[in-house]
Amino acid sequence: MTTTPIALPELSDDAVDRIEEAVFSQIAEERRAAQARTAASRGRARRRGWLTAGGVAAAFVVGVLVTPPILQLTGSSAGSSVASAPYHPTSGTVPLSGTAKELSQSADDAASSSAGGAAPSTTAQRDIIRTGSATVQVDDVSKAADALAALAQKHGGFVESQQIGSTQGPVATDGGIVPPPSGDGWVTLRVPVADLDAVMAALRSEGTVLATSIGQNDVTATTTDLRAQVDSLTASVQRLTQLMSQATSVADLLTAETALTERQGQLQSAQQQLKDLESQVDMSSVQVTLVRQAPAAADPAGFGDGLAAGWKGLIVSLNALVIALGFLLPWLVVAGVVVLIVWAIVRTRRARRARAEKATLTQTEADA
């Protein structure tokens, strides 16, 4: 089967020009439509960016204005305990931008919102540091120190520090204990707070108790504030760790790492302060100053004892006389020099007066 070719009519130059113009116009319209779609997409992306930046700025302002009053109210509540809900990181990608301070503030806002729904504890527990001090007169200071160490171990405590054979008392402790400045030694015990009264009562069996005192210091407000700081900083560290894992550039990673390092330092400092206070609350400090008993004075019972006592009194009197003479000797020397000068001046004046009288008498006799 053969096909007959179809003959196309010839086109004039004007027809060809019209066809080209129509094709080129259609291509230009399609290009303008594509550019318009691209511009609209960029506008939507720009609007989304502005909305995201506005949300971050609003979160920053809310964190600055709302978080400090909440923390102050939490720290001023002395009888309440702070409980923080566990932190659950949200899903989705959060872009990193800005300085370390902005990242830290964003993490603090997330931590505050995470801990904001925690229910306060209904049990009001006070954190009180109890301390004790005593001055005990004993026969043997070393044996008494060993007995005090055994007493502390018996009650589940230990000897924190001691010094035997010194006449200077220890430095005042954090609980405000200032032991007497005199004594032959001191021992610092740490015992459970529940056994403090029993330990203070047991000191009477170690010697003669000359003085005793028990002090209390309520640190509930401080510990409550520190616990709130630890909870907030822990959530902030977790949030910054998540932000580091979502970093898309080296600059964002370095910024998040700087903020994370700062928050970890603050968290460790708050944890150490809280640990020290809790240790003082759980274990009371007992400061015991040990002094030796003064030897009894000898009571003369006969002639020999009286003679010995008299001889000792004579030696003491002579020693006091020698000391007094040594004290007065410089003054006597100065007084003797002054008297000698005055005597020399008076004698010189008398000699001059006698010579003048003698000369006058001679002159009178010569005139006569």
TORKOL-4160 file (C-alpha; in steps of 0.2 Angstrom, whole numbers, padded with zeros to 4 digits, m for minus):
368
<pt num="1" X="0000" Y="0000" Z="0000"/>
<pt num="2" X="0007" Y="0016" Z="m0005"/>
<pt num="3" X="0004" Y="0033" Z="0003"/>
<pt num="4" X="0003" Y="0049" Z="m0007"/>
<pt num="5" X="0012" Y="0063" Z="0001"/>
<pt num="6" X="0002" Y="0078" Z="0006"/>
<pt num="7" X="0007" Y="0094" Z="m0001"/>
<pt num="8" X="0007" Y="0109" Z="0011"/>
<pt num="9" X="0003" Y="0126" Z="0005"/>
<pt num="10" X="0016" Y="0138" Z="0004"/>
<pt num="11" X="0017" Y="0151" Z="0018"/>
<pt num="12" X="0020" Y="0169" Z="0015"/>
<pt num="13" X="0033" Y="0179" Z="0024"/>
<pt num="14" X="0020" Y="0188" Z="0034"/>
<pt num="15" X="0012" Y="0171" Z="0040"/>
<pt num="16" X="0029" Y="0165" Z="0045"/>
<pt num="17" X="0032" Y="0181" Z="0055"/>
<pt num="18" X="0015" Y="0180" Z="0064"/>
<pt num="19" X="0018" Y="0162" Z="0069"/>
<pt num="20" X="0036" Y="0166" Z="0076"/>
<pt num="21" X="0028" Y="0181" Z="0086"/>
<pt num="22" X="0015" Y="0170" Z="0093"/>
<pt num="23" X="0028" Y="0156" Z="0098"/>
<pt num="24" X="0039" Y="0169" Z="0106"/>
<pt num="25" X="0025" Y="0177" Z="0115"/>
<pt num="26" X="0020" Y="0161" Z="0122"/>
<pt num="27" X="0037" Y="0157" Z="0128"/>
<pt num="28" X="0039" Y="0174" Z="0136"/>
<pt num="29" X="0022" Y="0172" Z="0145"/>
<pt num="30" X="0028" Y="0155" Z="0152"/>
<pt num="31" X="0044" Y="0162" Z="0158"/>
<pt num="32" X="0035" Y="0177" Z="0167"/>
<pt num="33" X="0023" Y="0164" Z="0175"/>
<pt num="34" X="0038" Y="0154" Z="0181"/>
<pt num="35" X="0046" Y="0169" Z="0188"/>
<pt num="36" X="0030" Y="0175" Z="0197"/>
<pt num="37" X="0029" Y="0157" Z="0205"/>
<pt num="38" X="0047" Y="0158" Z="0211"/>
<pt num="39" X="0044" Y="0176" Z="0218"/>
<pt num="40" X="0029" Y="0170" Z="0227"/>
<pt num="41" X="0038" Y="0155" Z="0235"/>
<pt num="42" X="0052" Y="0166" Z="0241"/>
<pt num="43" X="0039" Y="0178" Z="0248"/>
<pt num="44" X="0031" Y="0164" Z="0258"/>
<pt num="45" X="0048" Y="0158" Z="0264"/>
<pt num="46" X="0053" Y="0176" Z="0269"/>
<pt num="47" X="0036" Y="0177" Z="0279"/>
<pt num="48" X="0040" Y="0161" Z="0288"/>
<pt num="49" X="0057" Y="0167" Z="0292"/>
<pt num="50" X="0050" Y="0183" Z="0300"/>
<pt num="51" X="0037" Y="0173" Z="0309"/>
<pt num="52" X="0050" Y="0161" Z="0316"/>
<pt num="53" X="0061" Y="0176" Z="0322"/>
<pt num="54" X="0046" Y="0184" Z="0330"/>
<pt num="55" X="0042" Y="0168" Z="0339"/>
<pt num="56" X="0060" Y="0167" Z="0346"/>
<pt num="57" X="0060" Y="0185" Z="0351"/>
<pt num="58" X="0043" Y="0183" Z="0360"/>
<pt num="59" X="0050" Y="0168" Z="0369"/>
<pt num="60" X="0066" Y="0178" Z="0374"/>
<pt num="61" X="0055" Y="0192" Z="0381"/>
<pt num="62" X="0044" Y="0180" Z="0390"/>
<pt num="63" X="0059" Y="0172" Z="0398"/>
<pt num="64" X="0067" Y="0188" Z="0403"/>
<pt num="65" X="0051" Y="0195" Z="0411"/>
<pt num="66" X="0043" Y="0180" Z="0418"/>
<pt num="67" X="0057" Y="0168" Z="0423"/>
<pt num="68" X="0066" Y="0180" Z="0436"/>
<pt num="69" X="0049" Y="0183" Z="0446"/>
<pt num="70" X="0045" Y="0165" Z="0447"/>
<pt num="71" X="0063" Y="0161" Z="0453"/>
<pt num="72" X="0062" Y="0174" Z="0466"/>
<pt num="73" X="0045" Y="0168" Z="0472"/>
<pt num="74" X="0052" Y="0150" Z="0473"/>
<pt num="75" X="0067" Y="0156" Z="0483"/>
<pt num="76" X="0057" Y="0166" Z="0495"/>
<pt num="77" X="0046" Y="0151" Z="0500"/>
<pt num="78" X="0055" Y="0144" Z="0515"/>
<pt num="79" X="0044" Y="0130" Z="0519"/>
<pt num="80" X="0041" Y="0123" Z="0501"/>
<pt num="81" X="0051" Y="0111" Z="0492"/>
<pt num="82" X="0054" Y="0111" Z="0473"/>
<pt num="83" X="0050" Y="0096" Z="0462"/>
<pt num="84" X="0054" Y="0097" Z="0444"/>
<pt num="85" X="0045" Y="0087" Z="0430"/>
<pt num="86" X="0056" Y="0076" Z="0419"/>
<pt num="87" X="0062" Y="0085" Z="0403"/>
<pt num="88" X="0055" Y="0078" Z="0387"/>
<pt num="89" X="0064" Y="0085" Z="0371"/>
<pt num="90" X="0052" Y="0091" Z="0358"/>
<pt num="91" X="0053" Y="0083" Z="0340"/>
<pt num="92" X="0057" Y="0094" Z="0325"/>
<pt num="93" X="0072" Y="0103" Z="0319"/>
<pt num="94" X="0076" Y="0120" Z="0328"/>
<pt num="95" X="0089" Y="0131" Z="0319"/>
<pt num="96" X="0104" Y="0137" Z="0328"/>
<pt num="97" X="0108" Y="0156" Z="0327"/>
<pt num="98" X="0114" Y="0170" Z="0337"/>
<pt num="99" X="0126" Y="0172" Z="0351"/>
<pt num="100" X="0129" Y="0160" Z="0366"/>
<pt num="101" X="0119" Y="0171" Z="0377"/>
<pt num="102" X="0104" Y="0170" Z="0366"/>
<pt num="103" X="0106" Y="0151" Z="0365"/>
<pt num="104" X="0107" Y="0150" Z="0384"/>
<pt num="105" X="0092" Y="0161" Z="0386"/>
<pt num="106" X="0082" Y="0150" Z="0374"/>
<pt num="107" X="0088" Y="0134" Z="0384"/>
<pt num="108" X="0082" Y="0143" Z="0400"/>
<pt num="109" X="0065" Y="0147" Z="0393"/>
<pt num="110" X="0063" Y="0128" Z="0388"/>
<pt num="111" X="0069" Y="0123" Z="0405"/>
<pt num="112" X="0057" Y="0135" Z="0414"/>
<pt num="113" X="0042" Y="0129" Z="0403"/>
<pt num="114" X="0047" Y="0111" Z="0406"/>
<pt num="115" X="0048" Y="0113" Z="0425"/>
<pt num="116" X="0033" Y="0125" Z="0426"/>
<pt num="117" X="0021" Y="0111" Z="0427"/>
<pt num="118" X="0028" Y="0102" Z="0442"/>
<pt num="119" X="0017" Y="0101" Z="0457"/>
<pt num="120" X="0025" Y="0108" Z="0473"/>
<pt num="121" X="0028" Y="0096" Z="0488"/>
<pt num="122" X="0014" Y="0096" Z="0501"/>
<pt num="123" X="0027" Y="0091" Z="0515"/>
<pt num="124" X="0036" Y="0106" Z="0523"/>
<pt num="125" X="0053" Y="0100" Z="0528"/>
<pt num="126" X="0065" Y="0112" Z="0536"/>
<pt num="127" X="0084" Y="0111" Z="0533"/>
<pt num="128" X="0092" Y="0116" Z="0549"/>
<pt num="129" X="0111" Y="0115" Z="0553"/>
<pt num="130" X="0113" Y="0110" Z="0572"/>
<pt num="131" X="0130" Y="0112" Z="0580"/>
<pt num="132" X="0137" Y="0110" Z="0597"/>
<pt num="133" X="0152" Y="0115" Z="0607"/>
<pt num="134" X="0159" Y="0111" Z="0624"/>
<pt num="135" X="0174" Y="0113" Z="0636"/>
<pt num="136" X="0178" Y="0098" Z="0646"/>
<pt num="137" X="0191" Y="0097" Z="0660"/>
<pt num="138" X="0200" Y="0080" Z="0659"/>
<pt num="139" X="0215" Y="0071" Z="0668"/>
<pt num="140" X="0224" Y="0066" Z="0652"/>
<pt num="141" X="0220" Y="0075" Z="0635"/>
<pt num="142" X="0227" Y="0062" Z="0624"/>
<pt num="143" X="0216" Y="0048" Z="0632"/>
<pt num="144" X="0201" Y="0060" Z="0631"/>
<pt num="145" X="0203" Y="0063" Z="0613"/>
<pt num="146" X="0204" Y="0044" Z="0609"/>
<pt num="147" X="0188" Y="0042" Z="0620"/>
<pt num="148" X="0179" Y="0055" Z="0610"/>
<pt num="149" X="0184" Y="0047" Z="0593"/>
<pt num="150" X="0177" Y="0031" Z="0600"/>
<pt num="151" X="0161" Y="0040" Z="0605"/>
<pt num="152" X="0159" Y="0047" Z="0587"/>
<pt num="153" X="0161" Y="0030" Z="0579"/>
<pt num="154" X="0149" Y="0023" Z="0591"/>
<pt num="155" X="0135" Y="0035" Z="0585"/>
<pt num="156" X="0140" Y="0033" Z="0566"/>
<pt num="157" X="0151" Y="0048" Z="0565"/>
<pt num="158" X="0170" Y="0052" Z="0564"/>
<pt num="159" X="0183" Y="0064" Z="0569"/>
<pt num="160" X="0184" Y="0079" Z="0557"/>
<pt num="161" X="0200" Y="0087" Z="0565"/>
<pt num="162" X="0209" Y="0087" Z="0581"/>
<pt num="163" X="0225" Y="0096" Z="0589"/>
<pt num="164" X="0233" Y="0090" Z="0605"/>
<pt num="165" X="0246" Y="0100" Z="0615"/>
<pt num="166" X="0242" Y="0117" Z="0609"/>
<pt num="167" X="0237" Y="0132" Z="0619"/>
<pt num="168" X="0227" Y="0141" Z="0605"/>
<pt num="169" X="0210" Y="0136" Z="0601"/>
<pt num="170" X="0204" Y="0132" Z="0583"/>
<pt num="171" X="0196" Y="0144" Z="0570"/>
<pt num="172" X="0178" Y="0147" Z="0571"/>
<pt num="173" X="0168" Y="0135" Z="0560"/>
<pt num="174" X="0154" Y="0139" Z="0548"/>
<pt num="175" X="0141" Y="0135" Z="0561"/>
<pt num="176" X="0148" Y="0150" Z="0571"/>
<pt num="177" X="0156" Y="0140" Z="0585"/>
<pt num="178" X="0170" Y="0149" Z="0593"/>
<pt num="179" X="0179" Y="0138" Z="0606"/>
<pt num="180" X="0188" Y="0145" Z="0621"/>
<pt num="181" X="0205" Y="0152" Z="0617"/>
<pt num="182" X="0214" Y="0142" Z="0631"/>
<pt num="183" X="0216" Y="0123" Z="0633"/>
<pt num="184" X="0228" Y="0109" Z="0629"/>
<pt num="185" X="0219" Y="0103" Z="0614"/>
<pt num="186" X="0203" Y="0102" Z="0604"/>
<pt num="187" X="0193" Y="0089" Z="0594"/>
<pt num="188" X="0180" Y="0092" Z="0581"/>
<pt num="189" X="0167" Y="0078" Z="0579"/>
<pt num="190" X="0154" Y="0075" Z="0565"/>
<pt num="191" X="0139" Y="0065" Z="0571"/>
<pt num="192" X="0122" Y="0062" Z="0563"/>
<pt num="193" X="0110" Y="0076" Z="0568"/>
<pt num="194" X="0098" Y="0064" Z="0577"/>
<pt num="195" X="0112" Y="0059" Z="0589"/>
<pt num="196" X="0118" Y="0076" Z="0593"/>
<pt num="197" X="0109" Y="0077" Z="0610"/>
<pt num="198" X="0115" Y="0060" Z="0615"/>
<pt num="199" X="0133" Y="0064" Z="0611"/>
<pt num="200" X="0132" Y="0081" Z="0621"/>
<pt num="201" X="0125" Y="0071" Z="0635"/>
<pt num="202" X="0139" Y="0058" Z="0634"/>
<pt num="203" X="0153" Y="0071" Z="0636"/>
<pt num="204" X="0149" Y="0071" Z="0655"/>
<pt num="205" X="0157" Y="0054" Z="0656"/>
<pt num="206" X="0173" Y="0060" Z="0649"/>
<pt num="207" X="0177" Y="0073" Z="0662"/>
<pt num="208" X="0170" Y="0089" Z="0670"/>
<pt num="209" X="0160" Y="0099" Z="0658"/>
<pt num="210" X="0164" Y="0117" Z="0661"/>
<pt num="211" X="0153" Y="0125" Z="0647"/>
<pt num="212" X="0142" Y="0118" Z="0633"/>
<pt num="213" X="0131" Y="0126" Z="0620"/>
<pt num="214" X="0120" Y="0120" Z="0605"/>
<pt num="215" X="0116" Y="0131" Z="0590"/>
<pt num="216" X="0104" Y="0130" Z="0576"/>
<pt num="217" X="0104" Y="0138" Z="0558"/>
<pt num="218" X="0089" Y="0137" Z="0547"/>
<pt num="219" X="0095" Y="0136" Z="0529"/>
<pt num="220" X="0079" Y="0131" Z="0521"/>
<pt num="221" X="0078" Y="0146" Z="0509"/>
<pt num="222" X="0095" Y="0143" Z="0503"/>
<pt num="223" X="0093" Y="0125" Z="0499"/>
<pt num="224" X="0076" Y="0128" Z="0491"/>
<pt num="225" X="0084" Y="0141" Z="0479"/>
<pt num="226" X="0099" Y="0129" Z="0476"/>
<pt num="227" X="0088" Y="0115" Z="0471"/>
<pt num="228" X="0078" Y="0126" Z="0460"/>
<pt num="229" X="0094" Y="0131" Z="0451"/>
<pt num="230" X="0100" Y="0114" Z="0449"/>
<pt num="231" X="0084" Y="0108" Z="0441"/>
<pt num="232" X="0083" Y="0123" Z="0429"/>
<pt num="233" X="0102" Y="0121" Z="0425"/>
<pt num="234" X="0100" Y="0103" Z="0422"/>
<pt num="235" X="0086" Y="0105" Z="0410"/>
<pt num="236" X="0095" Y="0119" Z="0401"/>
<pt num="237" X="0111" Y="0108" Z="0399"/>
<pt num="238" X="0099" Y="0095" Z="0391"/>
<pt num="239" X="0092" Y="0107" Z="0379"/>
<pt num="240" X="0109" Y="0114" Z="0374"/>
<pt num="241" X="0115" Y="0097" Z="0371"/>
<pt num="242" X="0100" Y="0094" Z="0359"/>
<pt num="243" X="0104" Y="0110" Z="0350"/>
<pt num="244" X="0122" Y="0105" Z="0348"/>
<pt num="245" X="0115" Y="0089" Z="0339"/>
<pt num="246" X="0105" Y="0099" Z="0328"/>
<pt num="247" X="0119" Y="0112" Z="0323"/>
<pt num="248" X="0120" Y="0114" Z="0304"/>
<pt num="249" X="0136" Y="0124" Z="0303"/>
<pt num="250" X="0153" Y="0125" Z="0313"/>
<pt num="251" X="0148" Y="0143" Z="0319"/>
<pt num="252" X="0132" Y="0136" Z="0327"/>
<pt num="253" X="0141" Y="0121" Z="0334"/>
<pt num="254" X="0154" Y="0133" Z="0343"/>
<pt num="255" X="0141" Y="0144" Z="0349"/>
<pt num="256" X="0131" Y="0130" Z="0357"/>
<pt num="257" X="0147" Y="0123" Z="0364"/>
<pt num="258" X="0151" Y="0139" Z="0373"/>
<pt num="259" X="0134" Y="0141" Z="0380"/>
<pt num="260" X="0134" Y="0123" Z="0386"/>
<pt num="261" X="0151" Y="0125" Z="0394"/>
<pt num="262" X="0145" Y="0140" Z="0404"/>
<pt num="263" X="0129" Y="0131" Z="0410"/>
<pt num="264" X="0139" Y="0116" Z="0415"/>
<pt num="265" X="0150" Y="0126" Z="0426"/>
<pt num="266" X="0135" Y="0135" Z="0434"/>
<pt num="267" X="0127" Y="0118" Z="0437"/>
<pt num="268" X="0142" Y="0110" Z="0445"/>
<pt num="269" X="0144" Y="0125" Z="0457"/>
<pt num="270" X="0126" Y="0125" Z="0462"/>
<pt num="271" X="0127" Y="0106" Z="0465"/>
<pt num="272" X="0143" Y="0108" Z="0476"/>
<pt num="273" X="0135" Y="0121" Z="0486"/>
<pt num="274" X="0119" Y="0111" Z="0489"/>
<pt num="275" X="0130" Y="0095" Z="0493"/>
<pt num="276" X="0139" Y="0105" Z="0506"/>
<pt num="277" X="0124" Y="0112" Z="0515"/>
<pt num="278" X="0115" Y="0095" Z="0514"/>
<pt num="279" X="0130" Y="0087" Z="0522"/>
<pt num="280" X="0130" Y="0100" Z="0536"/>
<pt num="281" X="0111" Y="0097" Z="0539"/>
<pt num="282" X="0113" Y="0078" Z="0540"/>
<pt num="283" X="0129" Y="0078" Z="0550"/>
<pt num="284" X="0131" Y="0090" Z="0565"/>
<pt num="285" X="0148" Y="0097" Z="0570"/>
<pt num="286" X="0153" Y="0096" Z="0589"/>
<pt num="287" X="0168" Y="0106" Z="0594"/>
<pt num="288" X="0176" Y="0100" Z="0611"/>
<pt num="289" X="0190" Y="0109" Z="0619"/>
<pt num="290" X="0200" Y="0099" Z="0631"/>
<pt num="291" X="0209" Y="0107" Z="0646"/>
<pt num="292" X="0219" Y="0098" Z="0660"/>
<pt num="293" X="0214" Y="0098" Z="0678"/>
<pt num="294" X="0224" Y="0110" Z="0689"/>
<pt num="295" X="0235" Y="0102" Z="0702"/>
<pt num="296" X="0229" Y="0103" Z="0720"/>
<pt num="297" X="0238" Y="0115" Z="0731"/>
<pt num="298" X="0249" Y="0107" Z="0744"/>
<pt num="299" X="0241" Y="0108" Z="0762"/>
<pt num="300" X="0256" Y="0110" Z="0775"/>
<pt num="301" X="0253" Y="0096" Z="0788"/>
<pt num="302" X="0269" Y="0098" Z="0798"/>
<pt num="303" X="0285" Y="0107" Z="0802"/>
<pt num="304" X="0294" Y="0100" Z="0786"/>
<pt num="305" X="0279" Y="0105" Z="0775"/>
<pt num="306" X="0278" Y="0122" Z="0782"/>
<pt num="307" X="0297" Y="0124" Z="0780"/>
<pt num="308" X="0296" Y="0119" Z="0762"/>
<pt num="309" X="0281" Y="0131" Z="0759"/>
<pt num="310" X="0291" Y="0145" Z="0768"/>
<pt num="311" X="0306" Y="0142" Z="0757"/>
<pt num="312" X="0296" Y="0142" Z="0741"/>
<pt num="313" X="0287" Y="0158" Z="0747"/>
<pt num="314" X="0305" Y="0166" Z="0750"/>
<pt num="315" X="0311" Y="0161" Z="0733"/>
<pt num="316" X="0295" Y="0168" Z="0725"/>
<pt num="317" X="0297" Y="0184" Z="0735"/>
<pt num="318" X="0315" Y="0186" Z="0731"/>
<pt num="319" X="0311" Y="0183" Z="0713"/>
<pt num="320" X="0298" Y="0196" Z="0713"/>
<pt num="321" X="0310" Y="0208" Z="0722"/>
<pt num="322" X="0323" Y="0205" Z="0708"/>
<pt num="323" X="0311" Y="0208" Z="0695"/>
<pt num="324" X="0305" Y="0224" Z="0703"/>
<pt num="325" X="0323" Y="0230" Z="0705"/>
<pt num="326" X="0326" Y="0226" Z="0687"/>
<pt num="327" X="0311" Y="0236" Z="0682"/>
<pt num="328" X="0316" Y="0251" Z="0693"/>
<pt num="329" X="0335" Y="0251" Z="0689"/>
<pt num="330" X="0333" Y="0261" Z="0673"/>
<pt num="331" X="0322" Y="0274" Z="0681"/>
<pt num="332" X="0335" Y="0275" Z="0696"/>
<pt num="333" X="0349" Y="0278" Z="0683"/>
<pt num="334" X="0339" Y="0292" Z="0674"/>
<pt num="335" X="0334" Y="0300" Z="0691"/>
<pt num="336" X="0353" Y="0300" Z="0697"/>
<pt num="337" X="0359" Y="0308" Z="0681"/>
<pt num="338" X="0346" Y="0322" Z="0684"/>
<pt num="339" X="0350" Y="0324" Z="0702"/>
<pt num="340" X="0369" Y="0325" Z="0698"/>
<pt num="341" X="0366" Y="0339" Z="0685"/>
<pt num="342" X="0355" Y="0349" Z="0697"/>
<pt num="343" X="0368" Y="0347" Z="0710"/>
<pt num="344" X="0382" Y="0353" Z="0698"/>
<pt num="345" X="0372" Y="0368" Z="0693"/>
<pt num="346" X="0369" Y="0373" Z="0711"/>
<pt num="347" X="0387" Y="0371" Z="0716"/>
<pt num="348" X="0393" Y="0381" Z="0702"/>
<pt num="349" X="0381" Y="0396" Z="0706"/>
<pt num="350" X="0387" Y="0395" Z="0725"/>
<pt num="351" X="0405" Y="0396" Z="0720"/>
<pt num="352" X="0402" Y="0411" Z="0709"/>
<pt num="353" X="0393" Y="0420" Z="0723"/>
<pt num="354" X="0407" Y="0416" Z="0735"/>
<pt num="355" X="0420" Y="0423" Z="0723"/>
<pt num="356" X="0410" Y="0438" Z="0720"/>
<pt num="357" X="0407" Y="0441" Z="0739"/>
<pt num="358" X="0426" Y="0439" Z="0742"/>
<pt num="359" X="0431" Y="0451" Z="0728"/>
<pt num="360" X="0419" Y="0464" Z="0735"/>
<pt num="361" X="0426" Y="0462" Z="0753"/>
<pt num="362" X="0444" Y="0464" Z="0747"/>
<pt num="363" X="0439" Y="0480" Z="0737"/>
<pt num="364" X="0431" Y="0487" Z="0753"/>
<pt num="365" X="0446" Y="0484" Z="0763"/>
<pt num="366" X="0458" Y="0492" Z="0750"/>
<pt num="367" X="0447" Y="0508" Z="0749"/>
<pt num="368" X="0448" Y="0509" Z="0768"/>
